[in-house]
Amino acid sequence: MARKRIGIFGPHTDADVQELKAKIEDRGGEARVIDLGLFPSVVKASITIDRVIFDGMNLLDFDGFYLRRVAGMWPLPRREFTREEWANFYEKFNDYMANIRAILSFKHSLVRILCERKLVINPYNSWGYHHLKLHQFWILKENGFKVPGFKAGNNYFNLKSFLEGKEAVQKPFIKGQVQRANLAGLEATRDNLRKKPIIYQEFIRGRSVRAFVLGDELILACELPHKEKGVDASEHIEYMKKIDLPPEMEDEIVRAAKTFGMIFSGVDLQWDQSSGEYYFLECNSAPFFRPYDTQVGADIGGKLAQFLLERS
């Protein structure tokens, strides 16, 4: 019997990509890294009526895929440039803006074609929720999950009324630090509201939890530190402790991931120390797992590799 072939979308240097590739190969499968960030400047690719070729490989010959990182799928430039970098980039900017639509259309089409024909973790429509936190809040609430109160936008008076008399955090729209919010901070950034909106969310005092879902199971739950700044379940983790959750909460966490169509997810929760209730924050479609494997011996990478090989 031929070995199962699994494609991993992401850069070769990504630690999770490296671990998953090794775990698949340890189990007798073949794993190939597919870095869309190399297209079109380095790698050649083509799509025809019956073939999807990337770097000489027909991706339709693969059995399954994992979407770790899909470079350029979210059409945003880098957040900041130095003056020197901008001077070097300036002449290329108009070319970039003219070409990016074609590049993005090609990449989106490639991934969606594969999702309609192969096992892809996570599917295209689920993967995009990472960039849509406000949409996630609404979907979680509408499906019966307890979520913290929030207010987002650029209306100064609405934001001010939300902050008055309550503890809150300011959340990034896509990626960045989560930090405590207050009226002084809003005043300091008031003029910036004409440039970009803000997300404020009710601060739930208690412990932070990251729970990993794979298929129909919760495979790991960890308590994480709750810091005043930089609260992130993937970076700068001071400690993590494996914990057990009530069976009914495990079922709800699995249901949350399925609500977004996610086969594999890192679900973030906050336990309220005053009420004992769990609040759902968001479901991550491509969560970092290597730090958890390293620190608590969870072997999430191994479980994910086995799932891909068995279900593809």
Secondary structure by P-SEA (a helix, b strand, c coil): cccbbbbbccccccaaaaaaaaaaaaacbbbbbbccccccccccccccccccccccccccccccccccccccccccccccccaaaaaaaccaaaaaaacaaaaaaaaaaaaaaaaaccccccccccccccccaaaaaaaaaaaccccccccccccaaaaaaaaccbbbbbbbccccccccccaaaaaaaccccccbbbbbbbbbcbbbbbbbbccccccbbbbbbbccccccccccccccccccccaaaaaaaaaaaaaacccccbbbbbbcccccbbbbcccccccccaaaaaacccaaaaaaaaaaaacc
